[in-house]
Amino acid sequence: MSPEDMEVITAVGVIEKWDPAYWIPFATEWEKWENTSAAFNPLASTDASVPSTGFNSAGVRNYQNVADGATATVRTLDPATHYTQFIDYYPTIRKAVQLKSIDAAGRTAVETEVRRWGTTGFANVIASGWNPTVVAPPQPLPLNADIINEALQKRFALTRLANDPELWKVEQAWNLLRGAGLL
C-alpha cells in the first residue's frame, strides 16, 4: 500500500471517528483485495461527486489528492452524512468498525455488503471467519493537518450543497481534530 493510500484510509477513520486500532487493519486487508492502482482510492470508490477521472469500466475513480479520496470514500461508506436522499448500502460494515467486531455486527451481513461493494475476495475472507488483528495500541500514521483540513473543508462545502441535515457530524469531527491539535 502506498503512503498516500494509507493517508486516505487514516483520514477516513479520523473523519468517521473510528478506532484506528480496528479500522486500519480492517481497511488494510480490504485494500489488499481491491488490488487497484486508482489514484488516492485504496478501497476503489466509485463516488464521482468530488474532482476525479474515470479509472476503469466498473466506475472506480482516480482522485486528485488525499482529501478528495477520503471525502469520496466516506461519502460512499456513510451516505446519510452527505445526502438528503440516499440508499445506504453499507450500514453493517460501519457497524462492524464502530463495534470493533464483525461478529457483533453480523458476519453474513458484512460479507453481503462487501460483495455489494464488489470485493468478492475480501467477502470470502470475512466468510471464512477472519477478524482484524488488533495490536494495542497501534501508532496511527502522522497526518498532514493541511490534508485533513482540506478534506473537512470540502466535506463542509459538499454537505452544504446537499442541504445535509446531519452537518453536526462534520462539525463534531472538525472539533475533534482541532481538540487533538491536528488543525
C-alpha positions as CSV (number, residue, x, y, z in Angstrom):
1,M,0.0,0.0,0.0
2,S,1.3,3.4,-0.9
3,P,1.8,6.1,1.8
4,E,-0.9,8.2,0.0
5,D,-3.4,5.3,0.2
6,M,-2.6,4.8,3.9
7,E,-3.2,8.5,4.4
8,V,-6.6,8.2,2.8
9,I,-7.5,5.2,5.0
10,T,-6.3,7.0,8.1
11,A,-8.3,10.2,7.2
12,V,-11.5,8.2,6.6
13,G,-11.1,6.8,10.1
14,V,-10.5,10.2,11.7
15,I,-13.5,11.7,9.9
16,E,-15.8,8.9,10.9
17,K,-14.2,8.7,14.5
18,W,-13.4,5.1,14.1
19,D,-10.8,3.5,16.4
20,P,-7.6,3.2,14.3
21,A,-6.6,0.0,16.2
22,Y,-9.5,-1.7,14.4
23,W,-10.2,0.4,11.3
24,I,-6.6,0.4,10.0
25,P,-6.2,-3.4,9.9
26,F,-9.7,-3.8,8.6
27,A,-9.2,-1.4,5.8
28,T,-5.7,-2.6,5.0
29,E,-6.9,-6.1,4.5
30,W,-9.8,-4.8,2.3
31,E,-7.3,-2.7,0.3
32,K,-5.3,-5.9,-0.5
33,W,-8.3,-7.5,-2.1
34,E,-9.2,-4.3,-4.1
35,N,-5.9,-4.7,-5.9
36,T,-6.3,-1.3,-7.5
37,S,-3.9,1.4,-8.6
38,A,-6.6,4.0,-8.8
39,A,-5.1,7.3,-7.5
40,F,-5.9,8.2,-3.9
41,N,-8.6,5.5,-3.9
42,P,-7.4,2.4,-1.9
43,L,-11.0,0.9,-1.5
44,A,-11.9,1.6,-5.1
45,S,-14.8,4.0,-4.5
46,T,-17.0,5.0,-7.4
47,D,-18.2,8.3,-6.0
48,A,-17.9,11.0,-8.7
49,S,-19.1,13.9,-6.6
50,V,-15.6,15.1,-5.9
51,P,-13.0,16.0,-8.5
52,S,-11.9,12.8,-10.2
53,T,-11.4,11.0,-13.5
54,G,-12.5,7.5,-14.5
55,F,-10.2,4.7,-13.7
56,N,-12.0,1.6,-15.1
57,S,-15.2,0.4,-16.6
58,A,-16.6,-0.5,-13.2
59,G,-16.8,3.2,-12.3
60,V,-13.8,3.3,-10.0
61,R,-12.4,6.8,-9.9
62,N,-9.0,8.4,-9.8
63,Y,-9.0,11.2,-7.2
64,Q,-6.7,14.3,-7.3
65,N,-5.4,14.1,-3.7
66,V,-5.8,12.5,-0.3
67,A,-8.6,14.9,0.7
68,D,-10.7,14.0,-2.3
69,G,-10.1,10.3,-1.9
70,A,-11.0,10.4,1.8
71,T,-14.1,12.5,1.1
72,A,-15.3,10.2,-1.7
73,T,-14.7,7.1,0.4
74,V,-16.6,8.5,3.4
75,R,-19.5,9.6,1.2
76,T,-19.7,6.0,-0.2
77,L,-19.5,4.3,3.2
78,D,-21.7,6.8,5.0
79,P,-24.1,8.4,2.6
80,A,-26.6,9.5,5.3
81,T,-24.0,12.1,6.4
82,H,-23.9,13.6,2.9
83,Y,-27.2,13.2,1.0
84,T,-30.7,14.1,1.8
85,Q,-31.9,11.3,-0.5
86,F,-29.8,8.2,-0.5
87,I,-29.7,4.4,-0.3
88,D,-27.5,3.2,2.5
89,Y,-25.8,0.1,1.2
90,Y,-23.1,-0.3,3.9
91,P,-24.6,0.1,7.4
92,T,-23.3,-3.2,8.7
93,I,-19.7,-2.5,7.5
94,R,-19.8,0.8,9.5
95,K,-21.4,-1.0,12.5
96,A,-18.7,-3.7,12.5
97,V,-16.0,-1.0,12.6
98,Q,-17.8,1.0,15.2
99,L,-18.4,-2.1,17.4
100,K,-14.9,-3.4,16.5
101,S,-16.4,-6.7,15.8
102,I,-17.5,-8.3,12.5
103,D,-19.4,-11.0,14.5
104,A,-21.3,-8.4,16.7
105,A,-22.4,-6.5,13.6
106,G,-23.4,-9.7,11.8
107,R,-20.8,-11.6,9.8
108,T,-23.2,-12.6,7.0
109,A,-24.4,-9.1,6.6
110,V,-20.9,-7.6,6.5
111,E,-19.9,-10.3,3.9
112,T,-23.0,-9.4,1.8
113,E,-22.2,-5.7,1.9
114,V,-18.6,-6.3,0.9
115,R,-19.9,-8.3,-2.0
116,R,-22.2,-5.5,-2.9
117,W,-19.2,-3.2,-2.9
118,G,-17.7,-5.6,-5.4
119,T,-14.8,-7.1,-3.5
120,T,-15.5,-10.8,-3.6
121,G,-12.1,-11.9,-2.3
122,F,-12.5,-9.8,0.8
123,A,-16.1,-11.1,1.3
124,N,-14.7,-14.6,1.1
125,V,-12.1,-13.8,3.7
126,I,-14.8,-12.4,6.0
127,A,-17.0,-15.5,5.4
128,S,-14.1,-17.7,6.4
129,G,-14.1,-16.2,9.9
130,W,-11.3,-13.6,9.5
131,N,-11.1,-10.8,12.1
132,P,-8.6,-7.9,12.1
133,T,-5.6,-8.4,14.2
134,V,-5.6,-5.5,16.6
135,V,-2.3,-4.6,18.3
136,A,-3.0,-2.4,21.3
137,P,-2.3,0.5,20.9
138,P,-1.1,1.0,17.4
139,Q,0.5,4.2,16.4
140,P,-1.5,5.9,13.7
141,L,0.3,7.4,10.9
142,P,1.0,11.1,11.3
143,L,-1.5,13.0,9.4
144,N,-0.8,16.2,7.5
145,A,-3.1,18.7,9.1
146,D,-3.4,20.6,5.9
147,I,-4.8,17.5,4.1
148,I,-7.3,16.8,6.9
149,N,-8.3,20.5,7.0
150,E,-8.8,20.5,3.2
151,A,-10.9,17.2,3.4
152,L,-13.1,18.6,6.1
153,Q,-13.5,22.0,4.3
154,K,-14.6,20.1,1.2
155,R,-16.9,18.0,3.3
156,F,-18.4,21.2,4.7
157,A,-18.9,22.5,1.2
158,L,-20.4,19.3,-0.2
159,T,-22.6,19.0,2.9
160,R,-24.0,22.5,2.5
161,L,-24.5,22.0,-1.2
162,A,-26.6,18.9,-0.5
163,N,-28.5,20.7,2.3
164,D,-27.5,17.9,4.6
165,P,-29.4,17.9,7.9
166,E,-26.5,16.0,9.5
167,L,-24.0,18.8,9.4
168,W,-23.4,18.4,13.1
169,K,-21.4,15.2,12.5
170,V,-19.0,17.1,10.3
171,E,-18.7,19.8,12.9
172,Q,-18.0,17.2,15.6
173,A,-15.2,15.7,13.5
174,W,-13.8,19.1,12.9
175,N,-13.8,19.9,16.6
176,L,-12.3,16.6,17.4
177,L,-9.4,17.3,15.1
178,R,-8.9,20.8,16.5
179,G,-9.0,19.4,20.0
180,A,-6.4,16.8,19.2
181,G,-4.2,19.6,17.8
182,L,-4.3,18.3,14.3
183,L,-5.8,21.6,12.9
